[in-house]
Amino acid sequence: MNPAGLQEVLDYGLYGWALSRYAGVWTGIKCVKDNIEQSASIDGSLERVNIVLPEDFEMPPGGLGIRRGDNVLEKEARAYEYKIPAALAFIRANALDRMILEGGGAPKIGIIASGKSYLDTEEALDLLGIRGTRAAALGVKFYKLGVTWPLEPEGAARFASGLETVLVVEEKRSLIETQLKEQLYGRRGAPAIIGKLDENGAPLLPSHGALEPVQIALALGERLLARTGDEELRARMEQLGQVAARVAALPGIIERVPYFCAGCPHSTSTIVPEGAHAYAGIGCHYMAQWMDRATEGFTHRGAEGANWIGEAPFSKQGHVFQNIGDGTYVHSGALAIRAAIAAGTTMTFKILFNDAVAMTGGQGLDGELSVPQLARQMSADGAARVV
């Protein structure tokens, strides 16, 4: 589920629980900083979310929940034959995907978006002056997804019906676009589907970095202008093009580079001796890579040091430092240290102890591990020297 704003974080949380219970599946909510790291006035009334159970889906015998003695192949079959269809029925029954703009009597260009990208598309439409009757006059249809996977096919097919082109707007790599293409492929009168690539296979909306409303507006406006020749739209497109060019030409005035919090021990504990080399890991100490402390390279959480296990036999370095946070150590990093010891790798793990999972809010460590306990564990695992 992909909320657009804080209100939908609350609403989709309730729908997500209900969907999970109904279909016997895990549900997840996409939480990006643009939605989460903000304040807003929201409606918390109990009657706001009205959960509707589907009437067009028949539960199999025994339902869809987990059960004792369940055969692995039966679980797999149940997931594909019943659980996903049940989830799709729930999405339909609760109208989690909905039409925003109908596009008048004969819409030809459709937009489909979700979450943050939905809000960016709303702003793009404002930049182009496309609202209400204006959208109908230009033939613009707009469909908002609440659930990005699985894509509910009946609503998607109704949205795409009669359109010549569908622009899929989503940040990062494509998820909606590939599903829509798969669902509409081979259908008579199916529209051209563009998003990450344009009609000719050239890059259109980026899969990397940030996707900005101006980029969306220019991609949409170019196609509307080619189809309608609308002069008001042409004037707005010229203005947007000029703004985009000026912004691209602006030099960086102030760049604020992230750094450790005041008083954090990582500020000094990530420094290495002259001539030494260190690897980063997942945690606040990752930032050491852009500081002047000979730290370059990282791996996923819980595999800190594994890259040096493979690299060491082919390197003239001889020794490296590997930074690892105490939160990562408790989570899974201890296993990586054991692997390095078992491989006989020459390296020094610097366990950065600040008694908190600082990167995700400063929670305490699970199990309340102390430094003496940690040192005893490392000695018991076979570390040559613990200081």
VENKA-V964674 format. One record per run of one state. SS is the DSSP state (helix for helix, strand for strand, loop for the rest). FROM is the first residue (numbers start at 0). LEN is the number of residues. If there is no record, write none. Layout:
SS;FROM;LEN, SS;FROM;LEN
//
This chain:
loop;0;5, helix;5;18, loop;23;9, helix;32;4, loop;36;35, helix;71;22, loop;93;4, strand;97;4, loop;101;7, strand;108;6, helix;114;14, loop;128;4, helix;132;6, loop;138;1, strand;139;6, loop;145;7, helix;152;8, loop;160;4, strand;164;5, loop;169;6, helix;175;9, loop;184;7, strand;191;3, loop;194;2, strand;196;1, loop;197;5, strand;202;1, loop;203;9, helix;212;16, loop;228;2, helix;230;19, loop;249;16, helix;265;4, loop;269;8, strand;277;2, loop;279;4, helix;283;7, loop;290;4, strand;294;1, loop;295;10, helix;305;9, loop;314;5, strand;319;6, helix;325;17, loop;342;4, strand;346;6, loop;352;4, strand;356;1, helix;357;3, loop;360;2, strand;362;1, loop;363;7, helix;370;11, loop;381;6
//
